[in-house]
Amino acid sequence: MTLSRREWLGSILGASLAGAIAPLGCVAGEREAPRFDGELLGPSFARGHTLRAAPRPITDTITHDAPLHDVIVVGGGVAGLAAARALRGAGLDDLRVLELEDEVGGTAIGGVSSGIPHPWGAHYLPTPAPDDTALVGLLDEMGLVTGRDARGRPRYDEARLVREPEERLYYRGRWYPGLYPAIGETPAERTERLRFDAQMRAFARRRDAAGRRAFASPVDASARDEDLLALDRVSATAWLAAQGYRSRRLAWFCDYACRDDFGLTLAQTSAWALVHYFAARLHGNDDPSDDGRSDDHGDDHGDADSAPLLTWPDGNFALVRHLRARVGTARLRTGALVSRLVDGPDHVTVHAEDARTGAPSALRARRVVLAVPHFVAQRLVPGLAPIAHATHGAWVVANLTLRDRPDSPGFPLAWDNVLHDSPSLGYVVATHAAGRDHGPTVWTYYLPLTDDDPRDARRKLLEHPLAHWQDAVYADLARAHRDLRAHTARIDVYRFGHAMVQPRVGALFSGDRVTAQAPRGRIHFAHSDLSGLALFEEAFHQGLRAAAEVRAALRPA
C-alpha cells in the first residue's frame, strides 16, 4: 500500500503531530528534492552487509607472509580503543586496530557543520562514581579532574560540566525548566514522584554481602541478589504498576529515560535497566548513613542529586579523539573489512580486505581482541553462541545547522531540549557550553525507532530518502519553534541501523551475557553488548577487561 506523506509522518510522529503539518502532496514512493539542503549519512551498510556473503579466498602466500603482531584489535569503537590504550599502557606496542568505517568511534562519532563541532551519536558522560577508578583515571588523564573534595571524591573541570540552563521541556505549548512535567501536578502525583525519588535513593544506598552496589556502572560491578535479578524478568511498566505508581507524569518521565539511554519504550524495557538508569547515577545519595528523608530538593527533574554530566561540543567524540591519540594513528587501519578469524596452534590469522579496493590481506597475532557487536562476532568466529534476547535498535540523528536561534515561547534555550508530546528525545545545542547564546549554532536531534521488532525499524530506516527524515524532524520541532524554517540553513541526517544493544526484558541476566565474555582460544571479546547497556562506561569497561585477559595470557605471572 502506498502511504501519503501525512500518513507516513503519522507512523513516525503520531497522528496528532502529523495532522498539524501542512499538506505536502507527494507519496512515499515518489522521487522528490529535499526541502532543505543536507546529506543522508551513516555507517557503510554495504560494507557491513558484505559479511553476510562468503569470505573471499586468501592465498597461502598472503597468509604465510603476513606479519605477526602481539595483538590485533578488530573494531575501532570505544571498547576497541579502550583495549588498545590499555595494552599500550602495559607496554604492548606491537598492536594494530582494524576498523571497518573510515573513522573510528562507532556510535560516539562527531562532525563539523559550518565550522561548528557537533555530535552524531552519544553526547554526554555522567561523572563516574569515585570507586570507578579506571574511568576516573581516564578523565584525570584528559586533565578533567581538578582536585578532590574533603571525602576524596574527584572535582571536575567546570568548563566540561553542563552549564545552566541544563534542560527544559516543551509542555502544553510552552518551554519549562527541567524535564519532569511538573506544571499542573496534583498533590497525589507529587507524592508519587517523591516516593519514587526516595525509592531510587534507597536502591543507590543498598549494598550486598560483598559490599557491591545494587546498581553500579559498569553493570558487572552490580550486586547479584536474587530480588534484584528478578527485576530483569519483568518490564518497567509492570514493575511501576506493582509498586503502586499510577501517575502518568511519572510514567512519561520514566519512558523518556528508557528511550534516552536504551532506545526502548517503558513497556519494552527491563525493570532492572530502568532502576539502573536512576540509581547508578545517584552518587550523592549512596552513603548508608543517609536516611533519605530530604526527598525534595526543590527541583522538578525526578532524580534529585543525580551525577553531573560531562559534555563537549562534539559529544563523546572528544573521548574517542583522546583514546585515538593514546593508541597512535600509526596503529590504526580504517576501511578494513575483517571477514574471518582462524585460531591456529600458536597465533590467530585475521583475514581482511580493503573496503575501498577489495584487495585481500591477512595479519597474524598472538592474541586478538574482537571488539564488535556480538552478532558480527558470530560471523567471524564459527560456533559462537548468540546472547539470548539481544536486539539492537535503529536510530535517526539529525543535525540542524541554524543561522540564528528560533523563537522559544517560555523558558530560554538550554543544553538539552525535550518535547513532551514527541517520540523523539528533542535536541542538544552544540554551542551551549561555550556560552554562545546568540548567532549560528547546531542542534543535534535524536529519534529512536522503538518498533517492537527491530527489523521493522531497520526497514523503515533504509527505505525512505533524505526528504522524508528531514520532514519528520522539521514537523516535530516546528511546533515548538514557529520560525524554525527561516533560521535553518541545512538538515543533515545520520542513520544507525544497529545503533545499540537493548536491555529488553530478560536480556541482562539470562547468563548468556557473562558466558559470552569468556575467551575462545586466543580470541578475546570486548563490546558493550557484553554488558547489555550501550553506554560509554560499559564499552570502556569491556575494553579494559579484555585487555587484562590479553596481558595475563601474554605475560603470565
Wavefront OBJ file of the C-alpha trace (Angstrom):
o trace
v 0.000 0.000 0.000
v 1.264 3.481 -0.868
v 1.152 5.955 2.000
v 0.611 9.662 1.703
v 3.274 11.858 3.227
v 0.953 12.758 6.096
v 0.172 9.087 6.758
v 3.885 8.270 6.706
v 4.686 11.090 9.128
v 1.853 9.853 11.300
v 3.559 6.458 11.521
v 6.711 8.191 12.773
v 5.418 11.100 14.836
v 1.885 10.053 15.725
v -1.384 11.173 14.212
v -1.751 14.283 16.372
v 1.550 15.714 15.131
v 1.121 14.671 11.513
v -2.222 16.471 11.411
v -0.529 19.746 12.212
v 1.707 19.561 9.129
v 0.766 21.479 6.002
v -0.253 19.177 3.095
v 2.795 18.132 1.133
v 1.051 16.335 -1.709
v 3.556 13.643 -2.638
v 3.645 9.993 -1.668
v 6.336 7.913 -0.052
v 7.490 6.241 -3.270
v 7.866 9.386 -5.395
v 11.163 10.977 -6.296
v 11.495 14.491 -4.947
v 14.048 17.091 -3.956
v 14.527 17.680 -0.226
v 13.041 20.904 1.098
v 16.307 21.625 2.909
v 19.950 21.355 1.995
v 21.623 18.399 3.647
v 23.050 14.904 3.286
v 21.888 11.419 4.199
v 24.759 9.833 6.115
v 25.506 6.771 8.197
v 27.752 3.761 8.629
v 28.501 1.917 5.401
v 25.607 -0.530 5.168
v 27.144 -2.065 2.042
v 30.389 -2.845 3.858
v 28.611 -4.324 6.843
v 26.312 -6.452 4.724
v 29.339 -7.871 2.877
v 29.930 -10.013 5.977
v 26.794 -11.973 5.134
v 28.465 -13.294 1.978
v 31.088 -16.000 1.912
v 34.574 -14.616 2.664
v 36.913 -14.052 -0.257
v 39.605 -16.689 -0.588
v 43.010 -15.800 0.846
v 46.048 -17.287 -0.869
v 48.563 -19.309 1.111
v 51.268 -16.844 0.089
v 49.445 -13.900 1.667
v 48.796 -15.889 4.856
v 52.352 -17.236 5.115
v 53.932 -13.818 4.622
v 51.535 -11.992 6.961
v 53.251 -10.036 9.743
v 52.980 -11.449 13.262
v 51.882 -8.901 15.897
v 51.418 -9.219 19.618
v 47.766 -8.110 19.458
v 45.239 -7.186 16.794
v 42.106 -5.343 17.898
v 39.191 -5.777 15.498
v 36.806 -2.844 15.899
v 37.637 0.798 16.494
v 34.710 1.778 18.678
v 35.070 2.784 22.325
v 35.676 -0.801 23.530
v 38.369 -1.480 20.934
v 40.150 1.828 21.512
v 39.961 1.351 25.288
v 41.538 -2.100 24.953
v 44.295 -0.784 22.676
v 45.039 2.139 25.017
v 45.296 -0.228 27.987
v 47.575 -2.610 26.103
v 49.860 0.216 25.035
v 49.939 1.418 28.631
v 51.090 -2.064 29.619
v 53.987 -1.860 27.169
v 52.484 -3.919 24.335
v 53.275 -1.560 21.471
v 53.162 -4.136 18.674
v 49.438 -3.915 18.084
v 47.053 -2.906 15.329
v 43.449 -1.698 15.397
v 41.312 -2.599 12.364
v 38.138 -0.564 11.799
v 35.532 -1.125 9.090
v 34.491 2.525 8.738
v 36.649 5.428 7.566
v 36.649 6.910 11.089
v 36.926 5.282 14.500
v 34.387 5.889 17.248
v 31.345 3.756 16.434
v 28.223 5.420 17.843
v 30.328 8.085 19.581
v 31.393 9.833 16.385
v 31.155 13.567 15.777
v 31.295 16.025 12.908
v 31.536 19.683 11.934
v 28.955 21.877 10.168
v 29.701 25.476 9.195
v 32.752 25.338 11.437
v 30.738 24.197 14.481
v 31.664 20.794 16.007
v 28.685 18.624 16.912
v 27.917 15.019 17.896
v 26.481 12.388 15.598
v 25.909 9.925 18.397
v 26.481 9.750 22.162
v 26.806 13.239 23.574
v 27.414 13.101 27.333
v 29.032 11.100 30.124
v 27.734 11.107 33.716
v 30.584 11.761 36.126
v 31.575 8.287 37.369
v 31.260 7.028 40.916
v 34.517 7.603 42.838
v 35.121 3.845 43.089
v 35.179 3.531 39.272
v 38.896 4.252 39.391
v 39.554 3.228 35.790
v 37.125 5.722 34.292
v 38.117 8.427 36.780
v 41.715 7.729 35.713
v 40.837 8.301 32.050
v 39.199 11.633 32.875
v 42.210 12.575 35.011
v 44.480 11.677 32.081
v 42.433 14.103 29.983
v 43.009 16.890 32.506
v 39.379 16.992 33.638
v 39.958 16.155 37.325
v 40.875 19.433 39.013
v 41.088 18.249 42.614
v 39.349 16.289 45.367
v 36.759 17.242 47.951
v 37.024 16.572 51.696
v 35.844 12.971 51.174
v 38.379 12.358 48.422
v 35.870 12.463 45.581
v 37.038 13.966 42.282
v 36.166 17.512 41.283
v 35.774 18.076 37.558
v 36.594 20.917 35.232
v 33.637 23.306 35.337
v 34.114 24.076 31.643
v 33.172 20.494 30.792
v 30.240 20.156 33.185
v 26.935 21.094 31.562
v 26.282 24.747 32.303
v 22.910 26.169 33.260
v 20.278 26.078 31.995
v 20.871 22.365 31.608
v 17.498 21.161 30.398
v 13.962 22.229 29.566
v 10.678 20.638 28.482
v 8.171 21.771 25.862
v 4.838 21.065 27.506
v 1.370 22.331 26.643
v 2.630 24.974 24.237
v 5.477 26.441 26.315
v 9.009 25.637 27.469
v 9.551 24.960 31.186
v 12.753 24.305 33.192
v 13.675 20.697 33.957
v 12.487 17.508 32.294
v 9.748 16.398 34.656
v 6.331 17.829 33.604
v 5.540 19.455 36.948
v 3.128 22.145 35.709
v -0.344 21.235 36.927
v 0.917 18.381 39.093
v -1.635 17.267 41.676
v -0.739 16.566 45.320
v -1.153 12.831 44.650
v 1.184 12.990 41.663
v 3.754 14.928 43.681
v 3.586 12.350 46.445
v 4.273 9.592 43.921
v 7.201 11.488 42.436
v 8.805 11.996 45.836
v 8.205 8.361 46.753
v 9.892 7.308 43.507
v 12.882 9.574 44.262
v 13.184 8.072 47.731
v 12.991 4.540 46.364
v 15.782 5.256 43.861
v 17.952 6.672 46.645
v 17.319 3.554 48.703
v 18.485 1.449 45.760
v 21.559 3.703 45.443
v 22.475 3.115 49.103
v 21.908 -0.639 49.033
v 24.907 -2.998 49.221
v 25.138 -6.777 49.024
v 27.064 -9.013 51.436
v 30.264 -8.394 49.460
v 29.807 -4.618 49.609
v 28.825 -4.211 45.968
v 26.317 -1.533 44.999
v 22.926 -2.856 43.964
v 23.133 -0.852 40.742
v 26.597 0.124 39.578
v 28.419 1.222 36.469
v 29.802 -0.901 34.984
v 26.982 -3.430 35.193
v 29.474 -6.209 36.007
v 30.163 -4.495 39.349
v 26.493 -4.641 40.408
v 25.133 -6.917 43.145
v 23.582 -10.263 42.225
v 20.937 -10.588 44.940
v 18.033 -12.646 43.639
v 15.375 -9.990 44.275
v 17.438 -7.564 42.192
v 17.966 -10.028 39.337
v 14.214 -10.697 39.344
v 13.705 -7.122 38.143
v 15.214 -8.141 34.804
v 12.416 -10.646 34.271
v 9.610 -8.045 34.272
v 9.007 -4.936 32.217
v 9.484 -1.465 33.610
v 5.770 -0.812 33.063
v 4.792 -3.891 35.072
v 7.215 -3.032 37.868
v 5.903 0.530 38.222
v 2.363 -0.810 38.417
v 3.359 -3.416 41.018
v 4.916 -0.669 43.117
v 1.645 1.252 43.080
v 2.731 4.087 40.785
v -0.223 5.450 38.822
v 0.972 8.924 37.814
v 1.019 9.454 34.049
v 3.609 12.186 34.547
v 5.975 9.800 36.288
v 5.311 7.139 33.655
v 6.173 9.629 30.895
v 9.373 10.659 32.675
v 10.448 7.024 33.080
v 9.525 6.288 29.456
v 11.696 9.224 28.375
v 14.587 7.778 30.415
v 14.215 4.418 28.653
v 14.123 5.998 25.204
v 17.085 8.220 26.103
v 19.524 5.525 27.211
v 18.122 2.367 25.630
v 16.068 3.309 22.564
v 13.121 1.429 24.083
v 9.707 2.281 25.443
v 8.857 1.723 29.088
v 6.886 -1.416 28.208
v 9.821 -2.890 26.265
v 12.494 -2.212 28.910
v 13.731 -4.493 31.674
v 12.750 -3.066 35.059
v 16.351 -3.612 36.202
v 17.566 -1.292 33.451
v 15.062 1.410 34.427
v 16.158 1.367 38.066
v 19.811 1.338 36.991
v 19.241 4.490 34.921
v 18.409 6.406 38.099
v 20.094 4.572 40.986
v 23.524 4.101 39.368
v 23.842 7.876 38.910
v 22.903 8.831 42.485
v 26.433 9.102 43.823
v 25.474 11.789 46.322
v 22.926 9.514 47.985
v 24.834 6.231 48.269
v 26.029 6.738 51.839
v 24.290 4.236 54.147
v 24.140 6.933 56.853
v 21.830 8.983 54.608
v 18.304 8.161 55.752
v 16.815 9.632 52.600
v 14.465 11.991 54.438
v 15.494 15.060 52.414
v 13.427 13.938 49.490
v 12.526 17.294 47.965
v 15.449 19.374 46.773
v 13.308 21.968 45.080
v 13.849 20.623 41.562
v 11.426 19.032 39.163
v 13.731 16.557 37.493
v 12.538 13.417 39.229
v 16.116 12.274 40.031
v 17.478 14.715 42.600
v 21.243 14.755 43.160
v 21.996 12.718 40.047
v 25.629 12.751 38.946
v 26.613 15.888 36.990
v 27.140 15.402 33.270
v 30.309 15.962 31.268
v 29.861 17.086 27.685
v 31.761 18.533 24.741
v 30.676 20.396 21.574
v 31.111 17.195 19.535
v 29.814 14.960 22.320
v 31.651 11.776 23.249
v 33.770 12.025 20.129
v 36.059 14.122 22.355
v 36.641 10.974 24.427
v 37.228 8.986 21.231
v 39.766 11.531 19.991
v 41.704 11.179 23.244
v 41.663 7.373 23.078
v 42.720 7.503 19.426
v 45.665 9.749 20.285
v 46.771 7.387 23.076
v 46.689 4.444 20.680
v 48.528 6.343 17.937
v 47.331 6.802 14.384
v 50.136 4.599 13.010
v 48.476 1.617 14.724
v 45.031 2.325 13.241
v 43.838 0.935 9.925
v 40.425 2.168 8.788
v 38.408 0.788 5.898
v 39.438 -2.733 6.937
v 36.749 -5.350 6.362
v 37.618 -8.337 8.552
v 35.890 -11.423 7.157
v 37.300 -14.365 9.120
v 39.438 -15.302 12.135
v 41.352 -18.575 12.183
v 42.736 -19.598 15.565
v 45.827 -21.715 14.906
v 48.235 -23.581 17.201
v 50.275 -20.509 18.181
v 48.579 -17.471 16.610
v 45.336 -16.135 15.118
v 45.152 -15.309 11.421
v 42.957 -12.303 10.646
v 41.595 -12.367 7.085
v 40.635 -8.918 5.809
v 40.243 -6.853 2.707
v 40.465 -3.178 1.881
v 36.865 -1.978 1.952
v 37.677 0.647 -0.676
v 39.515 -1.506 -3.227
v 38.593 -5.076 -2.301
v 42.261 -6.066 -2.085
v 42.654 -9.090 0.251
v 45.190 -9.257 3.041
v 45.994 -11.198 6.177
v 47.592 -10.418 9.516
v 48.657 -12.696 12.316
v 48.662 -12.055 16.032
v 49.482 -13.873 19.236
v 46.124 -12.614 20.579
v 43.063 -10.926 19.066
v 40.560 -8.629 20.785
v 37.271 -8.836 18.904
v 35.562 -5.538 19.778
v 32.491 -5.726 17.535
v 28.770 -6.296 18.192
v 28.099 -9.876 19.177
v 26.045 -10.678 16.076
v 29.058 -9.631 13.990
v 31.411 -11.683 16.163
v 29.231 -14.729 15.434
v 30.014 -14.340 11.732
v 33.754 -14.184 12.374
v 34.086 -16.951 14.994
v 32.408 -20.227 13.957
v 30.267 -21.803 16.640
v 29.940 -18.681 18.778
v 26.574 -18.852 20.544
v 24.108 -15.932 20.465
v 23.160 -13.875 23.513
v 19.535 -14.562 24.454
v 17.063 -11.715 23.890
v 19.805 -9.470 22.443
v 18.421 -6.937 19.964
v 19.868 -3.735 18.518
v 17.851 -0.583 17.989
v 17.762 1.729 14.984
v 18.188 5.475 15.436
v 17.875 8.605 13.340
v 20.132 11.516 14.322
v 19.761 14.867 12.577
v 21.939 17.942 12.805
v 20.197 21.223 12.068
v 22.620 23.989 11.120
v 20.969 27.258 12.131
v 21.776 30.825 11.124
v 20.341 32.096 14.419
v 18.124 30.936 17.268
v 14.420 30.401 16.508
v 11.750 31.736 18.826
v 11.167 29.744 22.032
v 7.984 30.570 23.990
v 8.660 30.355 27.716
v 11.888 29.208 29.372
v 15.038 30.063 27.369
v 17.158 27.698 25.300
v 19.006 25.045 27.341
v 21.628 22.418 26.544
v 19.051 19.592 26.430
v 15.642 20.476 24.984
v 12.898 17.834 25.104
v 9.378 17.866 23.650
v 6.803 16.151 25.839
v 4.411 15.071 23.075
v 7.030 13.543 20.797
v 8.616 10.154 20.085
v 11.978 11.929 19.819
v 14.373 12.932 22.575
v 14.455 16.525 21.334
v 17.837 18.127 20.715
v 21.067 19.290 22.332
v 22.816 22.538 21.452
v 26.431 22.225 20.298
v 27.427 25.794 21.260
v 25.812 25.802 24.715
v 28.967 25.025 26.686
v 30.781 27.912 25.003
v 28.155 30.370 26.235
v 27.203 31.327 22.683
v 23.516 32.033 23.248
v 23.033 34.023 20.048
v 24.002 33.579 16.408
v 24.769 30.433 14.419
v 24.594 27.059 16.106
v 23.912 23.366 15.503
v 21.078 21.423 17.112
v 21.504 17.632 17.303
v 18.143 15.844 17.244
v 17.680 12.230 18.360
v 14.889 9.872 17.275
v 14.968 6.228 18.433
v 12.805 3.898 16.358
v 11.073 1.857 19.050
v 9.263 -0.743 16.955
v 8.581 -3.980 18.825
v 10.506 -5.822 16.101
v 13.820 -4.014 15.433
v 13.847 -5.451 11.909
v 10.790 -3.339 11.126
v 12.648 -0.285 12.395
v 15.639 -1.036 10.172
v 13.417 -1.455 7.128
v 11.786 1.863 7.900
v 15.191 3.419 8.356
v 16.534 2.303 4.999
v 13.560 2.581 2.693
v 12.963 6.331 2.975
v 15.060 9.105 1.396
v 16.540 12.189 2.981
v 13.457 14.372 2.397
v 11.238 12.105 4.494
v 13.516 12.249 7.515
v 14.033 15.995 7.138
v 10.251 16.491 7.095
v 9.806 14.316 10.185
v 12.435 16.289 12.113
v 11.102 19.633 10.955
v 7.471 18.738 11.692
v 8.392 17.720 15.231
v 10.438 20.807 16.089
v 8.406 23.442 14.244
v 5.606 23.040 16.805
v 7.908 24.499 19.449
v 9.730 26.924 17.134
v 7.306 28.517 14.713
v 10.012 30.428 12.797
v 12.357 27.428 12.556
v 12.285 27.328 8.743
v 13.591 30.886 8.411
v 16.638 30.106 10.552
v 17.504 26.652 9.161
v 20.439 26.522 6.729
v 20.505 22.722 6.356
v 19.391 19.453 7.945
v 21.797 16.531 7.719
v 20.550 13.086 8.722
v 22.559 10.112 10.027
v 21.048 6.620 10.148
v 22.199 3.948 12.606
v 20.769 0.523 11.747
v 22.232 -1.353 14.746
v 22.965 1.596 17.000
v 22.911 -0.030 20.424
v 22.116 -3.216 22.268
v 18.750 -3.015 24.020
v 18.030 -4.174 27.598
v 14.702 -5.792 26.832
v 13.013 -7.960 29.437
v 15.271 -10.894 30.322
v 18.272 -9.719 28.322
v 20.626 -8.621 31.100
v 20.856 -11.618 33.417
v 19.994 -14.644 31.317
v 23.539 -15.950 31.855
v 24.497 -15.755 28.185
v 25.959 -12.282 28.577
v 28.605 -13.367 31.085
v 29.336 -16.567 29.161
v 29.904 -14.514 26.009
v 32.715 -12.596 27.744
v 34.878 -15.730 28.018
v 37.778 -16.041 25.518
v 37.669 -18.591 22.719
v 41.214 -19.852 22.370
v 43.365 -16.819 21.591
v 40.366 -14.620 20.770
v 39.061 -12.238 23.433
v 35.792 -10.285 23.307
v 35.090 -6.652 24.137
v 31.909 -4.723 23.376
v 29.051 -3.043 25.243
v 26.861 -5.932 24.001
v 28.576 -7.955 26.732
v 27.239 -5.526 29.348
v 23.746 -5.294 27.910
v 23.736 -1.483 28.100
v 25.162 0.575 25.238
v 26.901 3.224 27.344
v 30.399 4.672 27.122
v 31.291 3.456 30.593
v 30.215 -0.093 29.708
v 32.176 -0.215 26.435
v 35.209 1.256 28.213
v 34.971 -1.392 30.947
v 34.657 -4.244 28.458
v 37.725 -2.992 26.598
v 39.767 -2.906 29.819
v 38.527 -6.346 30.853
v 39.620 -7.896 27.542
v 42.965 -6.078 27.695
v 43.593 -7.510 31.162
v 42.928 -11.021 29.824
v 45.403 -10.470 26.994
v 48.092 -9.114 29.343
v 47.695 -12.130 31.620
v 47.930 -14.502 28.652
v 50.993 -12.902 27.095
v 52.793 -12.170 30.334
v 51.764 -14.864 32.804
v 52.928 -14.419 36.389
l 1 2 3 4 5 6 7 8 9 10 11 12 13 14 15 16 17 18 19 20 21 22 23 24 25 26 27 28 29 30 31 32 33 34 35 36 37 38 39 40 41 42 43 44 45 46 47 48 49 50 51 52 53 54 55 56 57 58 59 60 61 62 63 64 65 66 67 68 69 70 71 72 73 74 75 76 77 78 79 80 81 82 83 84 85 86 87 88 89 90 91 92 93 94 95 96 97 98 99 100 101 102 103 104 105 106 107 108 109 110 111 112 113 114 115 116 117 118 119 120 121 122 123 124 125 126 127 128 129 130 131 132 133 134 135 136 137 138 139 140 141 142 143 144 145 146 147 148 149 150 151 152 153 154 155 156 157 158 159 160 161 162 163 164 165 166 167 168 169 170 171 172 173 174 175 176 177 178 179 180 181 182 183 184 185 186 187 188 189 190 191 192 193 194 195 196 197 198 199 200 201 202 203 204 205 206 207 208 209 210 211 212 213 214 215 216 217 218 219 220 221 222 223 224 225 226 227 228 229 230 231 232 233 234 235 236 237 238 239 240 241 242 243 244 245 246 247 248 249 250 251 252 253 254 255 256 257 258 259 260 261 262 263 264 265 266 267 268 269 270 271 272 273 274 275 276 277 278 279 280 281 282 283 284 285 286 287 288 289 290 291 292 293 294 295 296 297 298 299 300 301 302 303 304 305 306 307 308 309 310 311 312 313 314 315 316 317 318 319 320 321 322 323 324 325 326 327 328 329 330 331 332 333 334 335 336 337 338 339 340 341 342 343 344 345 346 347 348 349 350 351 352 353 354 355 356 357 358 359 360 361 362 363 364 365 366 367 368 369 370 371 372 373 374 375 376 377 378 379 380 381 382 383 384 385 386 387 388 389 390 391 392 393 394 395 396 397 398 399 400 401 402 403 404 405 406 407 408 409 410 411 412 413 414 415 416 417 418 419 420 421 422 423 424 425 426 427 428 429 430 431 432 433 434 435 436 437 438 439 440 441 442 443 444 445 446 447 448 449 450 451 452 453 454 455 456 457 458 459 460 461 462 463 464 465 466 467 468 469 470 471 472 473 474 475 476 477 478 479 480 481 482 483 484 485 486 487 488 489 490 491 492 493 494 495 496 497 498 499 500 501 502 503 504 505 506 507 508 509 510 511 512 513 514 515 516 517 518 519 520 521 522 523 524 525 526 527 528 529 530 531 532 533 534 535 536 537 538 539 540 541 542 543 544 545 546 547 548 549 550 551 552 553 554 555 556 557
